Amino acid sequence: MNPEAIFKEARAAAITAVETGGPEGAMSGFAWVTIHPARGIFVNWLKKNGHGKNGWSGGWMIWNPGEYGGQCIDLKYAGAWSFAKVLEKYGIWAEAGSRFD
């Protein structure tokens, strides 16, 4: 497992999801990915390289993984969901989350 390659693949999927997610909606909010548990090769690499922080309810959280600069919660969530799906492909338990602003 190459943590950097997994992160780059996940980030690229998230950014693509944001870019192809359609027009911005009217609802604003936030989105993130939480990885449980907050340990292992991949999470240790994230910590070492400054990606993410402790999750609110445990785990390791990566905020706005699709790097979307707007307010649309749908596009932010699309990025988070895509990021999580790539991690799951590599056996890393990840969950996308969101909340309205």
Salt bridges, closest charged atoms under 4 A:
GLU4 OE2 - LYS8 NZ 3.29
GLU9 OE2 - LYS89 NZ 2.45
GLU67 OE2 - ARG11 NH1 2.37
GLU88 OE1 - LYS85 NZ 2.97
